[in-house]
Amino acid sequence: MSEKAGGSGEAVATIRSRSGRVWNVLSWSGEVMVVAGEYDQFESRIRNAIAFGTVLVESTDPAFRRKWESIAAKVTQEAAITPDAC
């Protein structure tokens, strides 16, 4: 599954949700990452996380940082050209 995985449970990145909760990214492949918090672990699409306000705090993996920043730029661009559905 993982393009990159931290050795011995080591996180490749840390992300923070809009609510302030911190998650460790354990591995990733393409646009899917495996994240873990204090009590749970799950898969999440990077695009969805960004769209819901999650931010990259730090990354020990330059390739993951580039992927995150690339997707974040696309999400920002799409949001700028898509009118709000009110």
Backbone as ProteinMPNN parsed JSONL, in Angstrom:
{"seq_chain_A": "MSEKAGGSGEAVATIRSRSGRVWNVLSWSGEVMVVAGEYDQFESRIRNAIAFGTVLVESTDPAFRRKWESIAAKVTQEAAITPDAC", "coords_chain_A": {"N_chain_A": [[0.818, -1.188, 0.0], [1.933, 1.229, 0.731], [3.665, 4.024, -0.53], [5.502, 5.382, 0.786], [6.62, 4.654, 3.986], [6.865, 5.042, 7.437], [9.599, 3.882, 9.349], [9.536, 1.447, 11.938], [7.029, 2.251, 13.148], [7.212, 4.952, 12.859], [6.141, 8.195, 11.995], [5.521, 9.673, 8.787], [4.644, 12.161, 8.417], [2.957, 14.955, 9.994], [-0.29, 16.049, 10.566], [-2.904, 18.526, 11.004], [-6.206, 18.834, 11.945], [-9.036, 20.939, 11.141], [-10.368, 21.323, 13.499], [-8.363, 21.216, 15.296], [-7.276, 18.838, 16.098], [-4.554, 16.569, 16.166], [-2.876, 14.473, 13.885], [-0.954, 11.608, 12.948], [0.684, 10.797, 9.974], [1.091, 7.705, 8.801], [1.713, 6.228, 6.529], [1.604, 6.439, 2.91], [0.131, 6.427, -0.37], [-0.096, 7.322, -3.643], [-2.899, 9.277, -3.684], [-3.854, 8.616, -1.235], [-3.718, 8.294, 2.265], [-2.546, 6.749, 5.279], [-3.612, 7.395, 8.406], [-3.103, 8.063, 11.893], [-4.417, 8.557, 15.1], [-4.775, 9.259, 18.573], [-6.418, 7.141, 19.411], [-7.322, 5.738, 17.185], [-6.954, 4.449, 13.787], [-6.893, 5.017, 10.307], [-7.707, 5.077, 6.756], [-7.418, 7.834, 4.536], [-8.336, 10.161, 2.024], [-6.1, 12.44, 0.656], [-6.944, 14.76, -0.675], [-9.593, 15.084, 0.306], [-9.11, 15.558, 3.019], [-7.717, 17.999, 2.907], [-9.682, 19.615, 1.711], [-11.487, 19.765, 3.788], [-10.223, 21.395, 5.55], [-7.873, 20.523, 6.799], [-4.436, 20.796, 7.669], [-1.001, 20.556, 6.701], [1.418, 19.979, 9.044], [4.091, 19.198, 9.533], [6.607, 17.371, 7.7], [8.604, 14.543, 7.215], [9.146, 13.456, 4.885], [10.006, 14.419, 1.814], [8.737, 13.89, -0.659], [6.09, 13.337, 0.052], [5.37, 15.835, 1.09], [5.537, 17.39, -1.265], [3.479, 16.159, -2.755], [1.25, 16.704, -1.105], [1.26, 19.561, -1.177], [0.854, 19.973, -3.915], [-1.712, 18.876, -4.326], [-3.134, 20.507, -2.566], [-2.898, 22.981, -3.842], [-4.433, 22.501, -6.136], [-6.963, 22.05, -4.968], [-7.441, 24.553, -3.821], [-7.478, 26.134, -6.122], [-9.697, 25.03, -7.47], [-11.709, 25.675, -5.648], [-11.715, 28.409, -5.866], [-12.764, 28.87, -8.393], [-15.213, 27.683, -8.371], [-18.486, 28.449, -7.794], [-20.156, 29.196, -4.691], [-22.614, 26.991, -3.447], [-25.367, 28.159, -2.558]], "CA_chain_A": [[0.0, 0.0, 0.0], [2.579, 2.513, 0.949], [4.749, 4.551, -1.318], [6.454, 5.687, 1.846], [6.135, 4.28, 5.311], [7.851, 5.289, 8.475], [10.133, 2.678, 9.963], [9.2, 1.197, 13.346], [5.915, 3.068, 13.6], [7.566, 6.366, 12.711], [5.265, 8.931, 11.08], [6.166, 10.399, 7.695], [4.161, 13.545, 8.482], [1.965, 15.299, 11.007], [-1.321, 16.936, 10.041], [-3.807, 19.039, 12.031], [-7.542, 19.098, 11.413], [-9.586, 22.276, 11.396], [-10.765, 21.374, 14.913], [-7.148, 21.263, 16.107], [-6.792, 17.494, 16.413], [-3.309, 16.239, 15.467], [-2.817, 13.101, 13.381], [0.302, 11.185, 12.326], [0.557, 10.073, 8.71], [1.981, 6.554, 8.924], [2.142, 5.845, 5.185], [0.782, 7.017, 1.859], [0.296, 5.92, -1.73], [-0.934, 8.138, -4.523], [-3.614, 10.329, -2.961], [-4.429, 8.035, -0.028], [-2.767, 8.202, 3.369], [-2.995, 6.07, 6.486], [-3.368, 8.306, 9.518], [-3.399, 7.529, 13.22], [-4.54, 9.489, 16.21], [-4.544, 8.646, 19.882], [-7.181, 5.905, 19.599], [-7.744, 5.059, 15.967], [-6.138, 4.512, 12.573], [-7.77, 4.851, 9.159], [-7.251, 5.621, 5.475], [-8.082, 9.072, 4.158], [-7.845, 10.784, 0.799], [-5.438, 13.716, 0.93], [-7.821, 15.817, -1.207], [-10.716, 15.299, 1.23], [-8.575, 16.164, 4.24], [-7.428, 19.408, 2.604], [-10.955, 20.294, 1.466], [-12.15, 19.982, 5.079], [-9.454, 22.326, 6.365], [-6.694, 19.933, 7.434], [-3.187, 21.39, 7.205], [0.244, 19.82, 6.928], [2.219, 20.638, 10.068], [5.478, 18.902, 9.186], [6.797, 16.12, 6.981], [9.983, 14.078, 7.074], [9.203, 12.882, 3.543], [9.845, 15.488, 0.819], [7.783, 13.496, -1.703], [4.75, 13.532, 0.615], [5.146, 17.29, 1.142], [5.249, 17.841, -2.64], [2.154, 15.644, -3.107], [0.283, 17.49, -0.331], [1.22, 20.927, -1.709], [0.276, 19.908, -5.251], [-3.153, 18.675, -4.181], [-3.665, 21.716, -1.918], [-2.999, 24.018, -4.871], [-5.583, 22.16, -6.979], [-8.176, 22.265, -4.182], [-7.591, 26.012, -3.708], [-7.865, 26.623, -7.448], [-11.077, 24.594, -7.727], [-12.595, 26.439, -4.765], [-11.765, 29.786, -6.366], [-13.565, 28.974, -9.614], [-16.519, 27.064, -8.164], [-19.34, 29.324, -6.968], [-20.799, 28.543, -3.534], [-23.996, 26.531, -3.677], [-26.173, 28.684, -1.436]], "C_chain_A": [[0.856, 1.243, 0.0], [3.705, 2.809, -0.014], [5.883, 4.863, -0.347], [5.827, 5.246, 3.153], [7.239, 4.54, 6.305], [8.33, 3.982, 9.07], [9.784, 2.621, 11.43], [8.133, 2.146, 13.885], [6.147, 4.566, 13.491], [6.671, 7.035, 11.668], [6.084, 9.617, 9.991], [5.736, 11.868, 7.688], [3.202, 13.696, 9.662], [1.004, 16.287, 10.373], [-2.213, 17.389, 11.198], [-5.144, 19.378, 11.379], [-7.988, 20.503, 11.779], [-9.981, 22.429, 12.866], [-9.561, 21.395, 15.86], [-6.592, 19.903, 16.485], [-5.574, 17.162, 15.554], [-3.304, 14.756, 15.11], [-1.423, 12.842, 12.821], [-0.014, 10.456, 11.037], [1.584, 8.949, 8.768], [2.538, 6.11, 7.576], [1.22, 6.509, 4.179], [1.107, 6.36, 0.527], [-0.646, 6.707, -2.622], [-1.562, 9.265, -3.747], [-4.267, 9.814, -1.683], [-3.35, 7.928, 1.036], [-3.396, 7.396, 4.504], [-2.603, 6.963, 7.646], [-3.757, 7.642, 10.83], [-3.448, 8.651, 14.231], [-4.271, 8.736, 17.498], [-5.212, 7.282, 19.994], [-7.512, 5.143, 18.338], [-6.791, 5.289, 14.802], [-7.074, 4.263, 11.399], [-7.114, 5.412, 7.904], [-8.058, 6.881, 5.17], [-7.49, 9.578, 2.847], [-7.271, 12.149, 1.161], [-6.341, 14.875, 0.502], [-8.966, 16.116, -0.237], [-10.246, 15.985, 2.507], [-8.335, 17.661, 4.026], [-8.726, 20.192, 2.431], [-11.695, 20.59, 2.767], [-11.298, 20.787, 6.053], [-8.253, 21.761, 7.09], [-5.436, 20.543, 6.83], [-2.011, 20.475, 7.527], [1.081, 20.612, 7.917], [3.694, 20.447, 9.768], [5.538, 17.572, 8.462], [8.285, 15.795, 6.89], [10.215, 13.501, 5.685], [8.959, 13.981, 2.509], [8.829, 15.155, -0.276], [6.345, 13.668, -1.207], [4.426, 15.014, 0.678], [4.8, 17.819, -0.246], [3.849, 17.401, -3.075], [1.083, 16.475, -2.414], [0.133, 18.889, -0.932], [0.595, 20.985, -3.094], [-1.248, 19.77, -5.178], [-3.792, 19.908, -3.548], [-3.842, 22.841, -2.935], [-4.204, 23.764, -5.77], [-6.894, 22.425, -6.25], [-8.461, 23.758, -4.072], [-8.066, 26.593, -5.03], [-9.319, 26.264, -7.767], [-12.069, 25.39, -6.889], [-12.764, 27.867, -5.274], [-12.656, 29.926, -7.583], [-14.957, 28.363, -9.487], [-17.355, 27.97, -7.271], [-19.951, 28.519, -5.818], [-22.219, 28.158, -3.895], [-24.851, 26.947, -2.486], [-27.632, 28.543, -1.732]], "O_chain_A": [[0.527, 2.22, -0.674], [4.571, 1.974, -0.278], [7.058, 4.634, -0.635], [4.635, 5.45, 3.384], [8.412, 4.282, 6.033], [7.533, 3.066, 9.273], [9.741, 3.654, 12.097], [8.306, 2.764, 14.936], [5.345, 5.357, 13.988], [6.471, 6.494, 10.581], [7.197, 10.083, 10.237], [6.367, 12.709, 7.048], [2.715, 12.722, 10.235], [1.423, 17.245, 9.723], [-2.278, 16.732, 12.237], [-5.202, 20.112, 10.393], [-7.383, 21.164, 12.623], [-9.936, 23.531, 13.414], [-9.715, 21.57, 17.069], [-5.544, 19.82, 17.126], [-5.562, 17.439, 14.355], [-3.676, 13.902, 15.915], [-0.787, 13.747, 12.282], [-0.886, 9.588, 11.01], [2.79, 9.196, 8.784], [3.684, 5.671, 7.483], [0.187, 7.072, 4.542], [2.193, 5.818, 0.322], [-1.852, 6.751, -2.38], [-0.86, 10.121, -3.208], [-5.126, 10.481, -1.108], [-2.219, 7.527, 0.757], [-4.616, 7.368, 4.664], [-1.426, 7.256, 7.853], [-4.627, 6.772, 10.87], [-2.628, 9.569, 14.216], [-3.613, 7.696, 17.498], [-4.654, 6.365, 20.597], [-7.946, 3.994, 18.417], [-5.949, 6.187, 14.823], [-7.949, 3.401, 11.474], [-6.11, 6.122, 7.969], [-9.238, 6.972, 5.51], [-6.293, 9.439, 2.597], [-7.895, 12.919, 1.892], [-6.483, 15.857, 1.231], [-9.274, 17.281, 0.013], [-10.911, 16.889, 3.013], [-8.705, 18.483, 4.863], [-8.857, 21.304, 2.943], [-12.449, 21.56, 2.842], [-11.609, 20.858, 7.242], [-7.663, 22.449, 7.922], [-5.372, 20.78, 5.623], [-2.034, 19.722, 8.5], [1.416, 21.771, 7.672], [4.461, 21.409, 9.749], [4.637, 16.744, 8.589], [9.108, 16.641, 6.54], [11.33, 13.107, 5.344], [7.825, 14.429, 2.343], [8.135, 16.045, -0.767], [5.477, 14.098, -1.966], [3.308, 15.411, 0.349], [3.87, 18.612, -0.391], [3.116, 18.176, -3.69], [0.12, 16.905, -3.049], [-0.984, 19.349, -1.17], [-0.115, 21.937, -3.417], [-1.978, 20.465, -5.885], [-4.882, 20.313, -3.954], [-4.832, 23.571, -2.888], [-4.919, 24.699, -6.128], [-7.834, 22.962, -6.836], [-9.608, 24.18, -4.218], [-8.954, 27.446, -5.056], [-10.076, 27.095, -8.27], [-13.149, 25.74, -7.366], [-13.833, 28.461, -5.129], [-13.248, 30.984, -7.796], [-15.785, 28.506, -10.386], [-16.985, 28.233, -6.127], [-20.226, 27.327, -5.952], [-22.933, 28.906, -4.562], [-25.033, 26.187, -1.535], [-28.467, 28.926, -0.913]]}, "name": "protein", "num_of_chains": 1, "seq": "MSEKAGGSGEAVATIRSRSGRVWNVLSWSGEVMVVAGEYDQFESRIRNAIAFGTVLVESTDPAFRRKWESIAAKVTQEAAITPDAC"}
